[in-house]
Amino acid sequence: MDIRIAEPIYTDRLASFLESLGQPAITCGPGHIDVILPETEPDRAVAESELAIYLRVWGVLYPDAEIESAGELEAIAARHSAAA
């Protein structure tokens, strides 16, 4: 899953944060991180929900580090919480 960060200075910090939480994150360039998610259900759904939660925590820790693909993750989190 692609994650875009409005302030590229936070790219490595966010990738390290996600990796510390067990999320395989690859820095693709300034302001661009790719998180590797499982391809099969239910593992993918769980990983997407976890990622959405971790990015919400990141937003509290670094409010000025806006994540541009947060809307997509919010939709994923809402879909999974409605299914639960």
C-alpha positions as a LaTeX table, in Angstrom:
\begin{tabular}{lrrr}
\hline
Residue & $x$ (\AA) & $y$ (\AA) & $z$ (\AA) \\
\hline
Met1 & 0.00 & 0.00 & 0.00 \\
Asp2 & 1.38 & 3.39 & $-0.97$ \\
Ile3 & 1.63 & 6.04 & 1.71 \\
Arg4 & 2.46 & 9.63 & 0.74 \\
Ile5 & 3.74 & 12.15 & 3.25 \\
Ala6 & 3.28 & 15.86 & 2.57 \\
Glu7 & 6.57 & 16.69 & 4.35 \\
Pro8 & 9.30 & 14.39 & 2.95 \\
Ile9 & 11.50 & 15.07 & 5.97 \\
Tyr10 & 9.34 & 12.58 & 7.92 \\
Thr11 & 9.70 & 9.70 & 5.44 \\
Asp12 & 12.42 & 7.73 & 7.23 \\
Arg13 & 10.92 & 8.44 & 10.64 \\
Leu14 & 7.52 & 7.08 & 9.59 \\
Ala15 & 9.08 & 4.02 & 7.93 \\
Ser16 & 11.05 & 3.28 & 11.12 \\
Phe17 & 7.93 & 3.81 & 13.23 \\
Leu18 & 5.94 & 1.33 & 11.13 \\
Glu19 & 8.78 & $-1.23$ & 11.10 \\
Ser20 & 9.06 & $-0.99$ & 14.90 \\
Leu21 & 5.40 & $-2.07$ & 15.00 \\
Gly22 & 5.98 & $-5.07$ & 12.73 \\
Gln23 & 4.81 & $-3.44$ & 9.49 \\
Pro24 & 7.22 & $-4.10$ & 6.59 \\
Ala25 & 7.78 & $-0.60$ & 5.18 \\
Ile26 & 9.97 & 0.29 & 2.21 \\
Thr27 & 11.08 & 3.86 & 1.61 \\
Cys28 & 10.59 & 4.40 & $-2.11$ \\
Gly29 & 11.67 & 8.03 & $-2.19$ \\
Pro30 & 11.14 & 11.34 & $-0.44$ \\
Gly31 & 7.61 & 11.39 & 0.92 \\
His32 & 6.77 & 7.91 & $-0.40$ \\
Ile33 & 6.57 & 4.68 & 1.60 \\
Asp34 & 5.28 & 1.30 & 0.46 \\
Val35 & 3.91 & $-0.99$ & 3.16 \\
Ile36 & 3.80 & $-4.66$ & 2.23 \\
Leu37 & 0.45 & $-6.19$ & 3.18 \\
Pro38 & $-0.59$ & $-9.85$ & 3.03 \\
Glu39 & $-2.47$ & $-10.75$ & $-0.12$ \\
Thr40 & $-4.99$ & $-13.17$ & 1.37 \\
Glu41 & $-7.96$ & $-12.56$ & 3.61 \\
Pro42 & $-8.40$ & $-12.34$ & 6.58 \\
Asp43 & $-4.71$ & $-11.46$ & 7.06 \\
Arg44 & $-4.95$ & $-8.49$ & 4.69 \\
Ala45 & $-7.99$ & $-7.06$ & 6.47 \\
Val46 & $-6.24$ & $-7.30$ & 9.83 \\
Ala47 & $-3.06$ & $-5.69$ & 8.48 \\
Glu48 & $-5.04$ & $-2.83$ & 6.89 \\
Ser49 & $-6.89$ & $-2.16$ & 10.15 \\
Glu50 & $-3.65$ & $-2.23$ & 12.15 \\
Leu51 & $-1.99$ & 0.12 & 9.68 \\
Ala52 & $-4.88$ & 2.58 & 9.90 \\
Ile53 & $-4.59$ & 2.58 & 13.71 \\
Tyr54 & $-0.81$ & 3.04 & 13.61 \\
Leu55 & $-1.17$ & 5.97 & 11.23 \\
Arg56 & $-3.72$ & 7.59 & 13.55 \\
Val57 & $-1.19$ & 7.29 & 16.39 \\
Trp58 & 1.48 & 8.76 & 14.09 \\
Gly59 & $-0.85$ & 11.71 & 13.40 \\
Val60 & $-1.10$ & 12.39 & 17.14 \\
Leu61 & 2.67 & 12.13 & 17.63 \\
Tyr62 & 3.49 & 14.24 & 14.54 \\
Pro63 & 0.47 & 16.44 & 13.73 \\
Asp64 & 2.43 & 18.51 & 11.21 \\
Ala65 & 3.43 & 15.39 & 9.21 \\
Glu66 & 0.30 & 15.07 & 7.08 \\
Ile67 & $-0.26$ & 11.71 & 5.42 \\
Glu68 & $-1.87$ & 12.19 & 2.03 \\
Ser69 & $-3.33$ & 8.70 & 1.66 \\
Ala70 & $-5.02$ & 8.84 & 5.06 \\
Gly71 & $-8.48$ & 9.06 & 3.45 \\
Glu72 & $-8.03$ & 5.66 & 1.83 \\
Leu73 & $-6.93$ & 4.17 & 5.16 \\
Glu74 & $-9.88$ & 5.73 & 6.99 \\
Ala75 & $-12.23$ & 4.11 & 4.47 \\
Ile76 & $-10.52$ & 0.75 & 5.03 \\
Ala77 & $-10.79$ & 1.10 & 8.82 \\
Ala78 & $-14.47$ & 2.05 & 8.58 \\
Arg79 & $-15.19$ & $-0.89$ & 6.27 \\
His80 & $-13.51$ & $-3.38$ & 8.61 \\
Ser81 & $-15.10$ & $-2.02$ & 11.78 \\
Ala82 & $-18.54$ & $-2.19$ & 10.12 \\
Ala83 & $-17.92$ & $-5.81$ & 9.16 \\
Ala84 & $-16.91$ & $-6.76$ & 12.73 \\
\hline
\end{tabular}
